[in-house]
C-alpha cells in the first residue's frame, strides 16, 4: 500500500483518473474550449516575444499541457508559454552568438531542457520549500519591470518599424529614431485591435446579457475577444492586401506536429545557458505555485510543492523534445480555467487536443494574421501585470524591502531581466541574512499586577536591580549568536549590582551547536563575574536536545517553567540578603533606583512609574 501511495504521489493522474466520471468530463471539456480560445492567440504572440517561430508556441502549449496533466498536482493550473518567461528566453538567447533560425531554435530547446531538468531534480530531492526563500515583493517588481519591457518591445509591431533591444535603455532610443518610419496602416490596425480586445473583455458580455444571451455563453464570447479580433484582422489583411502596404503578417506556419527528439547539446551553449535556465526555472516555478495555491485554496484543495516541481520539470523536458520553449503556469489562463469549471487536470489535456487540431488543420488560416494584432494581444495581456504600488507599500513598511524592490525594478528596466532578477533575489537573501544576524532581543519587565512581561522600552514595567530579564524573539543559530553574546555583555556592563541574568526563550524554536557553545561561553564568563545564568520557558524539543549535552549540569543558574516563576524564585532567594543590606524597601522599575525608608512607604519622587515594594511582604 505504501508503494502504491508513493506511486500515486509521484504520478497524480493515477489518483484521480479512476474516479473520473461523465460530470467531470463535461466540466473539463467546457473549460478546455474556453481556455483554448484564449490560449491560441496568446501562445502565438508569446512565441514572437521569445523570438521563436510562431508554431513553437503551439508545440510548447501542446506538450506542456499534456505532460502536466500526468504529473501536476493542481486541477486548474494551465501550463503553457507566459509573458515573463518568454521575455527571459529571448534575453538568454540574445547573449549567445547565434546565426540563423535553426541555431536559435536549437539553443531554445536546450534551454528548455536544462530548465526542466533543474526543476525535476529539485522535485525528486523534495526541495520545493526553496520557493519560500524568494521575496514576493522582489518577484512582483521583476514581473512589473518585465511587463514594461514586453510592452515597449511590442510597440515596434504597433508602429510597423524595426527596433531591437533587451532593456528600456536599448529599446526606447531605437523606437524614437524609428518613429519617422511609422506605418500608419499598421498603427491604425493595432489601435483598433487593442480597442476591440478591450471592448470584448469589458463591454461585450454586458451587451449580450442585455439581449438575452445566457451568462455562460456571454462570458465565453467575451473571453474569445482576441480570437474574434484576430479573425477580423486577418480577413481585413487578406481583402486589402495589407502585406503590399508594409504591414507585417505572421506568414506561413507549418502544418502538422513536430517529431519528438532530444535537443542538440553543444557544450559551449550549455555553459552560457545554464545560469539563465536556473533563473527561468525559479521564476516560472514561483509564478506557477503562486497561482496554483490561490485557486486550490478557493476549492479547499492542496498543492504539493515538490510534485509541482516534478510536473513543471517533466512538462518543460517534454516541450524541449517537442520543439518548444520554456513554459509555466499562467495567471490569466489558469483563472479562466478555474472559473470555467475545470474539475481535473484533464481539462489541460483536452485543451492540448484542441491545439493539436489547430496545428494539424488550421495553420494555413494563420498566414494572413497581422503581427500587430498579436502585439495588441500581448499589450492587453501584460497590462494587469503592472504593479508599481509595491514601491509605496515597501517604502512605508520596510526600507530594506524597498531597496530590494527598487533595485530589481531599476536594474531590470535599465540592464535586462537576468541581471534584474538575479540582483533582486541576491539582495533579498542578503537582507534576510542581515536581519537574521541581529535577532530581536528585548529587556523585559513585569506589568504590574500580572504575570506578563513586556519590553521596558514600550511599557511601564517592574524590574529588579539585581535581575536582568532578556527575551529572545528568534531561534538561535550560528548566524546570530555572536550578536546575542555581545548584547548580553553590553547590558551586564551597565548594571554593577547585577546577580542574575534570565533568558526568556518562549520564542526560541531551535538552538544549534554554535548557539549552544555560545551559551556555554556566556555562562562561563558570567559565572566568573559572580552572575548566574538562568533560562525560562524553554520548549520541550530544545530541552530534550540540551539534556543530551550536559549543559544543565554546568549551568550556574536554573531552568524555569515560566518567567514569572523565575523572577519570584530569584526574589525569594535574595530576600534575606536584601533585608540585611537595606533594612527597608527597594524600588522596582527599569528607571534609576532610589532607596526609600522602611517606615514611610511612598511613591518615589521624579517618576510616576516607580513602585515601592515592602521587602517584608
C-alpha positions in Angstrom: 0.0 0.0 0.0 2.9 2.4 0.8 4.4 1.7 -2.6 1.0 2.4 -4.3 0.7 5.6 -2.3 4.2 6.7 -3.3 3.5 6.0 -6.9 0.2 8.0 -6.9 2.0 10.8 -5.2 4.7 10.8 -7.9 2.1 10.3 -10.7 -1.1 12.1 -9.6 -3.1 11.0 -12.6 -3.2 7.5 -11.1 -5.1 9.0 -8.1 -7.8 11.0 -9.9 -8.3 9.1 -13.1 -10.1 6.0 -11.6 -12.7 8.4 -10.1 -13.2 10.3 -13.3 -16.9 10.4 -14.4 -19.2 12.0 -17.0 -19.9 15.1 -15.0 -16.2 15.9 -14.7 -15.8 15.1 -18.3 -18.3 17.7 -19.4 -16.9 20.3 -17.0 -13.4 19.7 -18.3 -14.4 19.9 -22.0 -16.2 23.2 -21.5 -13.2 24.7 -19.7 -10.9 23.3 -22.4 -12.8 25.0 -25.2 -12.8 28.4 -23.4 -9.1 28.2 -22.4 -8.1 27.1 -26.0 -9.9 30.1 -27.5 -7.9 32.4 -25.2 -4.6 30.5 -25.4 -4.1 30.1 -29.2 -3.6 33.8 -30.0 -1.6 34.2 -26.7 0.8 31.3 -27.4 1.4 32.6 -31.0 2.2 36.1 -29.5 4.5 34.8 -26.8 6.5 32.9 -29.4 7.2 36.3 -31.0 8.2 37.7 -27.6 10.7 34.8 -27.2 12.0 35.4 -30.8 10.8 31.9 -31.8 8.8 30.8 -34.9 5.0 31.1 -34.2 4.4 27.3 -34.4 6.7 26.7 -31.5 4.2 28.4 -29.3 1.6 25.9 -30.3 4.0 23.0 -29.7 5.0 24.3 -26.3 1.4 24.6 -25.2 0.5 21.1 -26.6 3.3 19.2 -24.8 3.3 21.3 -21.7 -0.4 20.8 -21.0 -0.3 17.1 -21.8 2.6 16.2 -19.6 1.5 18.4 -16.7 -1.9 16.6 -16.8 0.0 13.4 -15.8 2.5 14.8 -13.2 0.9 18.0 -11.9 -0.9 18.3 -8.6 -3.1 21.3 -9.5 -6.6 20.7 -11.0 -6.8 24.1 -12.7 -3.2 25.3 -13.5 -2.8 25.9 -17.2 0.8 25.3 -18.2 1.9 27.0 -21.5 4.1 29.9 -22.6 3.8 33.1 -20.4 5.0 36.6 -21.0 7.7 36.9 -18.4 9.3 33.5 -19.2 9.2 34.2 -22.9 11.0 37.5 -22.4 13.6 35.7 -20.2 14.1 33.2 -23.0 14.7 35.9 -25.5 17.2 37.6 -23.2 19.0 34.3 -22.5 19.4 33.5 -26.2 20.4 37.1 -27.1 23.7 36.5 -25.1 24.8 33.8 -27.5 26.3 34.4 -30.9 23.7 32.6 -32.9 23.2 32.8 -36.7 20.1 31.7 -38.3 16.7 30.4 -37.1 18.0 26.8 -36.8 20.7 27.7 -34.3 18.4 30.0 -32.4 15.6 27.4 -32.0 18.1 24.6 -31.2 19.5 26.7 -28.4 16.0 27.4 -27.1 15.2 23.7 -27.0 18.4 23.1 -25.0 17.5 26.0 -22.6 14.1 24.4 -22.1 15.6 21.0 -21.4 18.0 22.5 -18.8 15.2 24.4 -17.1 13.0 21.3 -16.9 15.9 19.1 -15.7 16.7 21.6 -12.9 13.1 21.6 -11.8 12.8 17.9 -11.9 15.9 17.3 -9.9 14.7 19.8 -7.2 11.4 17.9 -7.2 13.0 14.5 -6.8 15.1 15.8 -3.9 11.9 17.3 -2.3 13.3 20.8 -2.3 10.0 22.6 -3.0 10.4 24.6 0.2 13.2 26.7 -1.5 10.5 28.7 -3.2 9.8 30.3 0.2 13.2 32.0 0.2 12.4 34.2 -2.7 10.8 37.5 -1.7 7.4 38.1 -3.2 8.0 41.9 -3.4 11.1 41.2 -5.5 9.2 38.9 -7.8 6.4 41.5 -8.1 9.0 44.2 -9.0 10.6 41.9 -11.6 7.3 41.0 -13.2 6.3 44.7 -13.4 9.6 45.6 -15.0 9.4 42.7 -17.4 5.8 43.7 -18.4 7.1 47.2 -19.1 9.9 45.8 -21.3 7.5 43.5 -23.1 5.0 46.3 -23.8 7.8 48.6 -25.1 9.2 45.8 -27.3 5.8 45.3 -28.9 5.5 48.9 -29.8 7.7 48.2 -32.8 5.0 46.0 -34.3 2.4 48.6 -33.5 4.4 51.2 -35.3 5.5 48.8 -38.1 9.2 49.5 -37.6 12.4 47.7 -36.7 13.8 48.2 -33.2 15.8 45.7 -31.2 16.9 45.6 -27.5 16.7 43.8 -24.2 16.2 46.7 -21.9 14.4 50.0 -21.8 17.7 51.9 -22.3 18.1 50.0 -25.6 14.5 49.8 -26.8 13.4 53.4 -26.2 16.1 55.2 -28.3 15.7 52.6 -31.1 11.9 53.3 -31.1 12.4 57.1 -31.0 14.8 57.0 -34.0 12.3 54.7 -35.9 9.2 56.9 -35.3 9.6 58.8 -38.6 9.3 55.4 -40.4 5.9 54.6 -38.7 3.5 52.7 -40.9 0.2 54.4 -40.3 -1.9 51.5 -41.5 -0.1 49.2 -39.0 -0.6 51.7 -36.2 -4.3 52.2 -37.0 -4.8 48.4 -37.2 -3.0 48.0 -33.9 -5.0 50.6 -32.1 -8.2 49.2 -33.5 -7.2 45.7 -32.3 -6.5 46.9 -28.8 -9.8 48.8 -28.7 -11.6 45.7 -29.9 -10.0 43.3 -27.4 -10.7 45.7 -24.5 -14.3 46.2 -25.6 -14.8 42.4 -25.9 -13.2 42.0 -22.5 -15.2 44.7 -20.7 -18.3 45.5 -22.7 -19.3 42.6 -24.9 -20.7 40.4 -22.1 -22.9 43.3 -20.8 -24.3 43.9 -24.2 -25.0 40.2 -24.8 -26.7 39.8 -21.4 -29.0 42.8 -22.3 -30.0 40.9 -25.4 -31.0 37.7 -23.5 -27.8 35.7 -24.1 -27.0 33.3 -21.2 -24.4 34.3 -18.7 -22.1 31.4 -19.6 -22.2 32.0 -23.3 -21.7 35.7 -22.8 -18.7 35.1 -20.7 -17.2 32.7 -23.3 -17.7 35.1 -26.1 -16.1 37.9 -24.2 -13.1 35.8 -23.5 -12.9 35.0 -27.2 -12.2 38.7 -27.9 -8.6 38.2 -29.1 -9.7 35.4 -31.4 -12.6 37.4 -32.9 -10.2 40.4 -33.4 -7.6 38.2 -34.9 -10.1 36.7 -37.4 -11.3 40.2 -38.4 -7.8 41.5 -38.7 -6.7 38.5 -40.9 -9.8 39.0 -43.1 -9.1 42.7 -43.4 -5.4 42.0 -44.3 -6.5 39.5 -47.0 -9.1 41.6 -48.6 -7.0 44.7 -48.8 -3.6 43.0 -49.3 -2.0 44.8 -46.4 1.2 42.9 -46.9 1.7 45.1 -50.0 1.3 48.2 -47.8 4.1 47.4 -45.4 2.0 45.6 -42.8 3.9 42.6 -41.4 2.0 39.3 -41.5 2.6 36.2 -39.5 3.4 34.3 -42.7 3.4 30.6 -43.3 3.0 28.4 -40.3 4.0 24.8 -40.9 1.1 22.4 -40.6 1.3 19.2 -38.6 3.0 18.1 -35.4 6.8 18.1 -34.7 8.9 14.9 -34.5 9.9 14.1 -30.9 13.7 14.3 -30.5 16.2 15.4 -27.8 17.7 18.8 -28.4 21.2 19.1 -29.7 23.6 19.7 -26.8 26.6 21.9 -27.6 28.9 22.3 -24.6 29.7 25.9 -25.1 26.0 26.7 -25.4 25.1 24.8 -22.3 27.6 26.8 -20.3 26.2 30.0 -21.5 22.6 28.9 -20.9 22.9 27.2 -17.5 22.5 30.3 -15.3 19.6 31.5 -17.4 17.9 28.1 -17.3 18.1 28.2 -13.4 16.6 31.7 -13.3 13.8 30.8 -15.7 13.0 27.6 -13.7 12.8 29.5 -10.4 10.7 32.4 -11.8 8.4 30.0 -13.6 8.0 27.8 -10.6 7.3 30.7 -8.2 4.7 32.2 -10.6 3.1 28.8 -11.2 2.9 27.9 -7.5 1.5 31.3 -6.5 -1.4 30.9 -9.0 -2.0 27.3 -8.1 -2.1 27.9 -4.4 -4.6 30.7 -4.7 -7.0 28.6 -6.8 -6.5 25.5 -4.6 -7.4 27.5 -1.5 -10.7 28.6 -3.1 -11.7 24.9 -3.5 -10.1 23.7 -0.3 -7.6 21.6 -2.2 -3.9 21.0 -1.6 -0.9 21.8 -3.7 2.2 19.7 -3.3 5.2 22.0 -3.9 7.6 19.1 -4.6 5.2 17.5 -7.0 4.7 20.8 -8.8 8.5 20.8 -9.4 8.2 17.4 -10.9 5.2 18.3 -13.0 6.7 21.6 -14.4 10.1 19.9 -14.9 8.7 17.0 -16.8 6.5 19.4 -18.8 9.5 21.5 -19.9 11.6 18.5 -20.8 8.8 17.2 -22.9 8.4 20.6 -24.5 12.1 20.6 -25.4 11.7 17.3 -27.2 8.6 18.6 -29.0 10.2 21.8 -30.3 9.0 24.5 -27.9 10.4 26.9 -25.4 10.0 27.2 -21.6 6.5 27.0 -20.1 5.0 27.7 -16.8 1.6 28.3 -15.2 -0.1 31.4 -16.5 -2.2 33.6 -14.2 -4.9 34.7 -16.6 -5.4 31.3 -18.3 -5.5 29.5 -15.0 -8.1 31.8 -13.6 -10.2 31.4 -16.7 -9.7 27.6 -16.5 -10.8 27.8 -12.8 -13.8 30.0 -13.5 -14.9 27.8 -16.4 -15.3 24.9 -14.1 -12.3 22.7 -14.8 -12.6 19.7 -12.5 -9.3 17.9 -13.1 -6.0 18.3 -15.0 -7.7 16.5 -17.9 -9.0 20.0 -18.9 -5.5 20.8 -19.8 -5.2 17.6 -21.9 -8.4 18.5 -23.8 -7.0 22.0 -24.4 -3.9 20.4 -25.8 -6.1 18.2 -28.1 -7.7 21.4 -29.5 -4.3 23.0 -30.1 -3.2 19.8 -31.9 -6.2 20.0 -34.2 -5.3 23.7 -34.9 -1.7 22.7 -35.6 -2.8 19.9 -38.0 -5.6 21.6 -40.0 -5.9 25.3 -39.4 -2.4 26.8 -39.7 -2.9 27.9 -43.3 -5.5 30.4 -42.0 -2.8 32.0 -39.8 -0.9 33.2 -42.8 -2.8 36.5 -43.1 -2.8 37.3 -39.4 -1.0 40.7 -38.9 1.8 40.6 -36.4 0.4 43.9 -35.0 -2.7 42.1 -33.9 -0.6 39.6 -31.9 1.3 42.6 -30.4 -2.0 44.1 -29.4 -3.0 40.8 -27.6 0.3 41.0 -25.7 -0.2 44.6 -24.7 -3.6 43.9 -23.3 -2.3 40.7 -21.6 0.6 42.3 -19.8 -1.2 45.4 -18.6 -2.6 43.6 -15.4 1.0 42.6 -14.6 1.9 46.2 -13.9 2.0 47.0 -10.2 4.0 50.0 -9.2 2.2 50.3 -5.9 4.6 47.9 -4.2 7.2 50.7 -4.2 5.0 52.8 -1.9 4.0 49.8 0.2 7.6 48.6 0.7 8.8 52.2 1.5 6.1 52.6 4.2 6.6 49.2 5.7 10.3 48.3 5.4 13.1 50.4 3.9 15.2 47.3 3.5 12.5 45.6 1.3 12.1 48.9 -0.6 15.8 48.7 -1.5 15.4 45.2 -2.9 12.3 46.1 -4.8 13.7 49.3 -6.3 17.0 47.7 -7.3 15.1 44.8 -9.0 12.9 47.2 -10.8 15.6 49.7 -12.0 18.2 47.1 -13.0 15.6 45.0 -14.9 14.5 48.1 -16.8 18.0 49.5 -17.4 20.1 46.4 -17.9 17.9 43.4 -18.5 15.8 40.8 -17.0 18.5 38.4 -15.9 20.6 41.0 -14.1 17.5 42.5 -12.5 16.0 39.3 -11.1 19.4 37.9 -10.0 20.2 41.1 -8.2 16.8 41.2 -6.6 17.0 37.7 -5.3 20.5 38.2 -4.1 19.7 41.4 -2.3 16.6 40.0 -0.7 18.6 37.0 0.6 21.3 39.3 1.9 18.7 41.5 3.7 17.2 38.3 5.2 20.6 37.1 6.4 21.4 40.6 7.9 18.1 40.6 9.8 18.7 37.1 11.0 22.1 38.0 12.2 20.6 40.6 14.5 17.7 38.9 16.2 15.1 40.9 18.1 16.1 40.9 21.7 14.3 42.9 24.4 15.0 43.6 28.0 11.6 42.9 29.7 9.9 43.6 33.0 6.6 42.6 34.6 3.4 44.6 34.0 2.2 45.5 37.5 -0.4 43.1 38.9 0.1 40.5 36.2 2.4 37.7 35.2 3.0 39.2 31.8 6.4 40.5 30.7 6.9 43.2 28.1 9.7 45.4 26.8 11.0 48.1 29.2 11.1 50.5 26.2 7.4 50.2 25.4 5.7 49.7 28.8 5.8 50.8 32.4 7.0 47.6 34.0 8.5 46.3 37.1 12.2 45.4 37.1 14.7 44.5 39.8 18.2 45.9 40.4 19.9 42.5 40.7 18.0 40.8 37.9 18.2 41.2 34.1 15.4 39.6 32.1 16.1 39.2 28.4 13.5 38.0 25.9 14.9 36.3 22.8 12.5 36.5 19.9 14.3 34.4 17.3 15.8 30.9 17.1 19.5 30.8 17.9 21.9 29.5 15.4 25.4 30.2 14.1 24.5 33.5 12.3 23.1 35.4 15.3 24.7 34.0 18.4 27.6 36.5 18.4 25.1 39.4 18.3 23.4 37.9 21.4 26.7 37.4 23.2 27.8 41.0 22.6 24.4 42.4 23.6 24.3 40.5 26.9 27.8 41.6 28.0 26.9 45.2 27.0 23.9 45.1 29.2 25.7 43.4 32.1 28.4 46.1 32.0 25.8 48.8 32.7 24.5 47.0 35.8 27.2 46.8 38.6 24.7 45.3 41.1 23.5 42.5 38.8 23.4 39.0 40.2 21.1 37.1 37.8 20.6 37.0 34.0 17.4 35.2 32.9 17.0 34.4 29.2 13.3 34.1 28.3 13.2 31.5 25.5 9.4 31.2 24.7 10.0 32.3 21.1 13.1 30.2 20.5 12.3 27.2 18.3 15.8 26.0 17.7 19.3 26.1 19.2 22.1 24.7 17.0 25.5 23.6 18.1 27.1 27.0 17.6 24.4 28.6 19.7 24.9 26.0 22.4 28.7 26.7 22.5 27.9 30.5 22.8 25.5 29.8 25.7 28.2 27.8 27.4 30.7 30.6 26.9 28.2 33.2 28.3 27.5 31.0 31.3 31.3 30.6 32.0 32.1 34.3 31.7 29.1 35.4 33.8 30.0 32.8 36.5 33.4 34.4 36.6 31.7 37.7 37.3 29.6 36.3 40.1 26.4 36.4 38.0 24.2 33.4 37.5 22.6 32.5 34.1 19.1 31.2 34.1 16.7 30.0 31.4 12.9 30.2 31.3 10.1 28.8 29.1 12.4 26.6 27.0 10.4 24.5 24.7 10.3 20.7 25.1 12.2 19.7 21.9 15.0 22.1 22.8 15.1 20.8 26.4 15.5 17.2 25.0 18.5 18.2 22.9 20.1 20.2 25.7 19.7 17.4 28.1 21.9 15.2 25.9 24.8 17.7 26.1 25.3 18.1 29.8 24.6 21.8 29.5 22.3 22.0 32.5 25.0 20.4 34.7 27.3 23.3 34.0 24.6 25.9 34.1 25.2 28.3 37.0 21.5 29.0 37.4 18.3 27.1 36.9 15.8 26.3 34.1 12.3 27.6 35.0 9.0 26.6 33.5 7.7 30.2 33.4 9.5 33.5 33.5 7.3 34.8 36.3 8.3 31.7 38.4 12.0 32.6 37.7 11.5 36.2 38.8 9.6 35.3 42.0 12.1 32.5 42.9 15.1 34.8 42.5 13.4 37.5 44.6 12.7 35.0 47.4 16.2 33.6 47.3 17.7 37.1 47.6 15.3 38.4 50.3 17.5 37.8 53.3 20.5 39.4 51.5 18.4 42.4 50.5 17.0 42.7 54.1 20.5 42.8 55.6 21.7 45.3 53.1 18.9 47.9 53.3 16.6 47.0 56.3 13.8 48.6 54.3 12.4 48.8 50.9 13.7 48.7 47.4 12.4 50.3 44.3 11.2 48.2 41.3 11.4 49.6 37.8 13.6 50.0 34.8 14.2 53.6 35.7 17.0 54.8 38.1 16.7 53.2 41.6 16.0 55.2 44.7 16.1 53.9 48.3 13.1 54.8 50.5 12.9 54.4 54.3 11.1 51.4 55.5 8.8 53.3 57.8 7.4 55.6 55.2 6.5 53.7 52.1 5.5 56.2 49.3 6.0 56.8 45.6 9.5 57.8 44.7 9.8 61.4 43.5 10.7 62.1 40.0 8.8 59.4 38.2 5.2 58.2 38.4 6.3 54.8 37.1 8.2 53.8 40.3 6.6 51.5 42.8 7.5 50.9 46.4 7.7 47.3 47.4 7.9 46.4 51.1 10.7 43.8 51.5 8.9 42.2 54.4 5.9 41.2 52.1 
